[in-house]
Amino acid sequence: MGAVRGVWRWRRNPLRRRTDLVESWVALAAVLLLVLGAPVAGWFSGRAAHGALLQTVALQHRQRHLVWVTVDRLVSRAPLDPDPETSSQRDAHRRVLARWTAVNGTAHLGQISAPRPVEPGEQFRIWTDGQGRVMPRPMDVSTAGTHAVLAGLGTTAAVGGLIEGGRRLFVGQLMARRYRRWGLEWERAGQDWGRADAGS
């Protein structure tokens, strides 16, 4: 609203300089771009990110498979820890030697992290690719949506920052131009300033 008032105030003011009017119009354009342009850019960015992430979700779900593993032996046991929080974190990352069969029928033996405390002979499931290589859990649709929203918000903030930065840079250039003009005018006026016959 300040930008609109600024344009209206300078419309017919006799003290108005051309740079004052330009500054007001730039402020108005920046407000409109911040209110309309930045959210639209964020929306398009979020929508594009969501589409790409959904393709990634579909691809990961096609390429990754849940298979059962059987624990052969524990690789190492964490020492007892009286703090239950740190103890549970260690147990969650216990390394075991386990066997599994990939979806293509090949047998595998390797060290993996068990999701919970396990004993030899126990089974749990892991994600693998078609050749049986251990993979992270595939992304789900809700996670893709969250990432897309964050991408849209980030784009909105970045575009808003660019608009405001551009406005400030432009206004800074206008102010430098004004100061140069004032300096020239003061130099011209300063030669006769204060003299009795200068007519001031």
C-alpha positions in Angstrom: 0.0 0.0 0.0 2.9 2.4 0.7 4.0 1.9 -2.9 0.6 2.8 -4.2 0.4 5.9 -1.9 3.9 6.9 -3.1 2.9 6.8 -6.7 -0.3 8.7 -6.0 1.4 11.3 -3.8 4.1 12.1 -6.4 1.6 12.2 -9.3 1.2 16.0 -9.4 3.5 17.2 -6.6 5.4 20.3 -7.8 8.5 19.1 -5.8 8.5 15.8 -7.6 11.6 14.8 -9.3 11.6 12.3 -12.1 13.6 9.9 -9.9 10.9 10.1 -7.2 8.3 8.9 -9.6 10.5 6.2 -11.0 11.3 5.0 -7.4 7.5 4.9 -6.6 6.7 2.9 -9.7 9.6 0.4 -9.0 8.3 0.0 -5.5 4.8 -0.7 -6.8 6.1 -3.2 -9.4 8.1 -4.9 -6.6 5.1 -5.3 -4.4 3.0 -6.7 -7.2 5.8 -9.2 -8.1 6.2 -10.2 -4.4 2.5 -10.7 -4.0 1.8 -12.4 -7.3 5.0 -13.4 -9.1 6.9 -15.1 -6.2 4.0 -17.4 -5.2 3.3 -18.3 -8.8 7.0 -19.2 -9.4 6.9 -21.2 -6.2 3.8 -23.0 -7.2 5.2 -23.9 -10.6 8.5 -25.0 -9.1 6.7 -27.2 -6.5 4.5 -28.7 -9.1 7.5 -29.5 -11.3 9.4 -31.0 -8.4 6.3 -33.1 -7.4 6.0 -34.5 -10.9 9.7 -35.4 -11.0 9.6 -36.9 -7.5 6.6 -39.0 -8.3 8.5 -40.4 -11.2 11.4 -41.2 -8.9 9.0 -42.9 -6.4 7.5 -45.0 -9.2 11.0 -45.9 -10.5 12.3 -46.8 -7.1 9.3 -49.0 -6.3 9.9 -50.8 -9.6 13.6 -51.3 -9.0 13.7 -52.1 -5.3 12.3 -55.2 -3.7 11.7 -56.4 -0.1 13.5 -59.7 0.5 13.9 -61.8 3.7 17.4 -62.2 5.2 18.5 -64.8 7.7 21.0 -63.8 10.3 24.1 -66.1 10.2 26.0 -64.4 13.1 26.5 -61.1 14.8 29.5 -59.2 13.6 29.9 -57.3 16.8 28.0 -56.7 20.0 27.8 -53.1 21.4 28.9 -52.9 25.0 26.1 -52.5 27.6 25.1 -48.9 28.0 23.0 -47.8 31.0 21.4 -45.0 29.0 18.4 -46.6 27.2 18.3 -44.0 24.5 21.9 -44.5 23.3 21.5 -48.2 23.8 18.5 -48.4 21.5 20.3 -46.3 18.9 23.3 -48.7 18.9 21.0 -51.8 18.7 19.3 -50.2 15.7 22.6 -50.2 13.8 23.9 -53.6 14.9 25.9 -55.2 12.1 25.2 -58.8 11.3 26.4 -61.4 8.7 23.2 -62.5 6.8 22.1 -64.5 3.8 19.4 -63.5 1.3 18.2 -64.5 -2.1 17.6 -61.7 -4.7 14.5 -61.6 -6.9 16.6 -62.9 -9.8 17.4 -66.0 -7.7 21.1 -65.3 -6.8 22.2 -66.1 -3.3 24.0 -63.4 -1.3 26.0 -63.3 1.9 27.1 -60.0 3.5 27.3 -57.6 6.4 24.2 -55.5 6.9 22.6 -53.4 9.6 19.8 -55.1 11.5 16.8 -52.8 12.2 16.4 -54.3 15.7 18.4 -56.5 18.0 18.5 -60.0 16.5 20.0 -63.4 17.2 21.5 -66.0 14.7 18.7 -67.7 12.8 16.3 -64.8 13.0 14.9 -63.2 9.9 14.0 -59.7 8.9 13.4 -57.9 5.6 15.6 -55.5 3.6 15.3 -53.6 0.4 17.5 -54.8 -2.5 17.7 -54.1 -6.2 17.1 -56.7 -8.9 20.7 -58.1 -8.5 20.4 -58.4 -4.7 22.4 -55.3 -3.7 21.2 -53.7 -0.5 19.4 -50.4 -1.2 17.7 -47.7 1.0 14.0 -47.9 1.4 12.2 -46.3 -1.6 10.7 -42.9 -1.3 7.0 -42.9 -0.6 4.4 -40.5 -2.1 3.9 -38.5 1.1 7.7 -37.8 1.4 7.7 -36.7 -2.3 4.8 -34.3 -1.5 6.7 -32.9 1.5 9.9 -32.3 -0.6 7.8 -30.7 -3.4 6.2 -28.3 -0.9 9.6 -27.4 0.5 10.9 -26.8 -3.0 8.0 -24.5 -3.8 8.4 -22.6 -0.5 12.2 -22.3 -1.2 11.6 -21.0 -4.7 9.0 -18.5 -3.4 11.5 -17.2 -0.8 14.4 -17.1 -3.3 12.3 -15.2 -5.9 11.1 -12.8 -3.3 14.7 -12.2 -2.2 15.7 -11.6 -5.7 12.9 -9.1 -6.3 13.6 -7.2 -3.1 17.4 -7.3 -3.8 16.8 -5.9 -7.3 14.6 -3.2 -6.0 17.1 -2.1 -3.4 19.9 -2.2 -5.9 17.9 0.0 -8.3 16.9 2.4 -5.5 20.6 2.6 -4.5 21.5 3.6 -8.0 18.8 6.3 -8.0 20.0 7.6 -4.7 23.6 7.8 -6.0 22.4 9.7 -9.0 20.5 12.1 -6.8 23.6 12.7 -4.6 25.6 13.4 -7.7 23.1 15.9 -8.9 22.9 17.6 -5.5 26.7 17.8 -5.4 26.7 19.5 -8.8 24.0 21.9 -7.7 25.8 22.7 -4.5 29.0 23.4 -6.4 27.2 25.8 -8.6 25.4 27.5 -5.7 28.4 27.4 -3.4 30.4 29.9 -5.4 28.1 32.8 -4.5 26.5 31.4 -1.4 26.4 33.9 1.5 27.7 36.9 -0.4 25.9 40.2 0.1 25.5 40.8 -3.6 24.5 37.3 -4.5 20.9 38.0 -4.2 20.3 35.3 -1.6 
